[in-house]
Amino acid sequence: MPHSRFSGSVSTPKVDVAIDMGNPFLNLTVDGFLKIGTVAAARVATEEAYHMIKKGNISSHNFEHTLKKMCKEGAYWGTVAGLYVGMEFGAERVRGTSDWKNAMIGGAVTGALISAVTNNGRDKIVTDAIAGGAIATAAEFINYLT
């Protein structure tokens, strides 16, 4: 069961989140969706707050626009993350080993699927699959270094 902990210094509160869907695949997928979706929504909130303050125009219309954009971006990037985590987990289960190749497979499949869903052409789907695999593999190698 995935277990996440957000903590800071001694004086800051800690937030623990545990998700149990009864299946390791679903646990990891939902956990990835929630974590990255939250990060994407927070990014949009900070960007929009900056733009509102810079323009000096804070209104309910701007707030509503920001909220819609937060939901859209959070759902999009959460879905990408959930799909990637699920594909990497599936590759690990099928291959029976845990190594960088699972990240490459998960990234390539995720890149191809997200590109196909957005109605891109065949060449764009292939390049997005290559990019997804390369980015995921690079991130995995960086994790090995630290």
C-alpha positions as CSV (number, residue, x, y, z in Angstrom):
1,M,0.0,0.0,0.0
2,P,1.5,3.4,-1.0
3,H,2.2,5.6,2.0
4,S,3.1,9.2,1.5
5,R,4.4,11.6,4.1
6,F,4.9,15.3,3.7
7,S,6.9,16.9,6.5
8,G,9.1,19.8,7.2
9,S,10.8,21.1,10.3
10,V,9.8,20.1,13.8
11,S,7.3,23.0,14.1
12,T,5.4,22.3,10.8
13,P,2.6,19.8,10.7
14,K,2.9,16.5,9.0
15,V,0.3,15.1,6.6
16,D,0.2,11.3,6.0
17,V,-1.8,9.9,3.1
18,A,-2.4,6.2,2.7
19,I,-4.4,4.7,-0.2
20,D,-5.6,1.1,-0.2
21,M,-7.7,0.1,-3.2
22,G,-7.1,-3.6,-2.6
23,N,-4.7,-4.0,-5.6
24,P,-1.1,-2.9,-5.8
25,F,-1.6,-1.7,-9.4
26,L,-4.5,0.5,-8.5
27,N,-2.8,1.7,-5.3
28,L,0.2,3.0,-7.2
29,T,-1.9,4.5,-10.1
30,V,-4.2,6.4,-7.8
31,D,-1.3,7.5,-5.6
32,G,0.6,8.9,-8.7
33,F,-2.6,10.6,-9.9
34,L,-3.2,12.3,-6.6
35,K,0.4,13.4,-6.0
36,I,1.1,14.8,-9.4
37,G,-2.4,16.2,-9.9
38,T,-2.0,18.1,-6.6
39,V,1.4,19.5,-7.7
40,A,-0.1,20.6,-11.1
41,A,-3.1,22.3,-9.4
42,A,-0.7,24.1,-7.0
43,R,1.4,25.2,-9.8
44,V,-1.6,26.8,-11.6
45,A,-2.8,28.4,-8.4
46,T,0.6,30.1,-7.8
47,E,0.9,31.2,-11.4
48,E,-2.6,32.6,-11.5
49,A,-2.2,34.3,-8.1
50,Y,1.0,36.0,-9.4
51,H,-0.8,37.2,-12.6
52,M,-3.8,38.6,-10.6
53,I,-1.5,40.4,-8.2
54,K,0.6,41.8,-11.0
55,K,-2.4,43.1,-12.9
56,G,-4.1,44.3,-9.7
57,N,-7.3,42.6,-10.8
58,I,-8.7,40.2,-8.3
59,S,-12.3,39.3,-9.0
60,S,-14.7,36.3,-8.7
61,H,-14.4,35.8,-12.5
62,N,-10.6,35.5,-12.2
63,F,-11.0,33.2,-9.2
64,E,-13.5,31.0,-11.2
65,H,-11.1,30.9,-14.2
66,T,-8.3,29.9,-11.9
67,L,-10.3,27.1,-10.2
68,K,-11.3,25.7,-13.6
69,K,-7.7,25.8,-14.8
70,M,-6.5,24.1,-11.6
71,C,-9.0,21.3,-12.1
72,K,-8.1,20.8,-15.8
73,E,-4.3,20.8,-15.3
74,G,-4.6,18.7,-12.1
75,A,-6.7,16.1,-13.9
76,Y,-4.5,16.1,-17.0
77,W,-1.1,15.7,-15.3
78,G,-2.5,13.4,-12.7
79,T,-3.8,11.1,-15.5
80,V,-0.4,11.2,-17.2
81,A,1.3,10.3,-13.9
82,G,-1.1,7.6,-13.0
83,L,-0.8,6.1,-16.5
84,Y,3.0,6.2,-16.3
85,V,3.2,4.6,-12.8
86,G,0.7,1.9,-13.9
87,M,2.6,1.1,-17.0
88,E,5.9,0.9,-15.2
89,F,4.4,-1.3,-12.6
90,G,2.9,-3.5,-15.3
91,A,6.2,-3.8,-17.1
92,E,7.9,-4.8,-13.8
93,R,5.3,-7.5,-13.2
94,V,5.5,-8.8,-16.8
95,R,9.3,-8.8,-16.9
96,G,9.8,-10.0,-13.4
97,T,12.6,-7.6,-12.7
98,S,12.9,-4.1,-11.4
99,D,15.3,-2.0,-13.5
100,W,15.6,1.1,-15.7
101,K,14.0,-0.8,-18.6
102,N,10.6,-0.7,-16.9
103,A,10.8,3.1,-16.7
104,M,11.7,3.2,-20.4
105,I,8.8,1.0,-21.3
106,G,6.4,2.9,-19.0
107,G,7.5,6.2,-20.4
108,A,7.3,5.1,-24.0
109,V,3.8,3.6,-23.6
110,T,2.6,6.7,-21.7
111,G,4.0,9.1,-24.3
112,A,2.3,7.1,-27.1
113,L,-1.0,6.8,-25.4
114,I,-1.3,10.4,-24.4
115,S,-0.2,11.5,-27.9
116,A,-2.8,9.2,-29.5
117,V,-5.6,10.4,-27.3
118,T,-4.9,14.0,-28.3
119,N,-5.4,13.0,-32.0
120,N,-1.8,13.5,-33.1
121,G,-0.5,11.9,-36.3
122,R,1.5,8.7,-36.5
123,D,4.9,10.5,-36.6
124,K,4.0,12.7,-33.6
125,I,2.9,9.6,-31.6
126,V,6.2,7.9,-32.3
127,T,8.3,10.9,-31.4
128,D,6.2,11.4,-28.2
129,A,6.8,7.7,-27.3
130,I,10.5,8.1,-27.8
131,A,10.5,11.3,-25.7
132,G,8.5,9.7,-22.9
133,G,10.8,6.7,-22.8
134,A,13.9,8.9,-22.8
135,I,12.6,11.3,-20.1
136,A,11.5,8.4,-17.9
137,T,14.9,6.6,-18.4
138,A,16.9,9.7,-17.6
139,A,14.8,10.3,-14.4
140,E,15.5,6.7,-13.4
141,F,19.2,7.0,-14.0
142,I,19.3,10.3,-12.0
143,N,17.5,8.5,-9.1
144,Y,20.3,5.8,-9.2
145,L,22.9,8.5,-8.8
146,T,21.3,10.0,-5.7
